[in-house]
């Protein structure tokens, strides 16, 4: 799939929307 829209927020979350109606959310995980 190819990204149609990309955004980030103030909590370091990356949001990606692509065809066909796919929605991804990437967040940072704390290192252990």
Wavefront OBJ file of the C-alpha trace (Angstrom):
o trace
v 0.000 0.000 0.000
v 1.051 3.574 -0.687
v 0.638 6.280 1.950
v -2.021 8.883 1.088
v -1.689 10.975 4.242
v 0.854 11.201 7.074
v 0.554 13.145 10.336
v 2.174 13.201 13.775
v 0.992 14.476 17.138
v 2.594 15.917 20.267
v 2.951 12.431 21.809
v 5.363 11.208 19.083
v 2.631 9.150 17.421
v 2.824 8.752 13.639
v -0.493 8.323 11.793
v -0.622 6.988 8.222
v -3.680 6.585 5.984
v -3.540 4.651 2.723
v -5.763 2.971 0.146
v -7.879 0.879 0.408
v -9.088 2.366 3.720
v -6.050 1.276 5.752
v -5.166 3.198 8.916
v -1.852 2.764 10.753
v -0.647 4.161 14.068
v 3.001 3.950 15.140
v 4.035 4.861 18.689
v 7.342 4.841 20.538
v 7.762 2.148 23.153
v 9.785 2.765 26.299
v 13.090 0.900 26.396
v 13.349 -1.720 29.109
l 1 2 3 4 5 6 7 8 9 10 11 12 13 14 15 16 17 18 19 20 21 22 23 24 25 26 27 28 29 30 31 32
